[in-house]
Amino acid sequence: MPKTEEQKFMQRFVAMGCQKKHLFSMGLISNDLNSGKKEGSGKNTSLASTF
């Protein structure tokens, strides 16, 4: 993904934090995108692990 698309993706992920379906499906993809972003990856991995 281009940098701009990655940023948009992360904004959507955070915005949809209340929707568990998105957290589960998008969490698998976001882990790869967040490999360099420690702030987002910590939250996403913890939420995804609950499932």
Secondary structure in CASP SS format (residue, H / E / C, confidence):
PFRMAT SS
TARGET T0000
AUTHOR 0000-0000-0000
METHOD secondary structure of the structure
MODEL  1
M C 1.00
P C 1.00
K H 1.00
T H 1.00
E H 1.00
E H 1.00
Q H 1.00
K H 1.00
F H 1.00
M H 1.00
Q H 1.00
R H 1.00
F H 1.00
V H 1.00
A H 1.00
M C 1.00
G C 1.00
C C 1.00
Q C 1.00
K H 1.00
K H 1.00
H H 1.00
L H 1.00
F H 1.00
S H 1.00
M H 1.00
G H 1.00
L H 1.00
I H 1.00
S H 1.00
N H 1.00
D H 1.00
L H 1.00
N H 1.00
S H 1.00
G H 1.00
K C 1.00
K H 1.00
E H 1.00
G H 1.00
S H 1.00
G H 1.00
K H 1.00
N H 1.00
T H 1.00
S H 1.00
L H 1.00
A H 1.00
S H 1.00
T C 1.00
F C 1.00
END
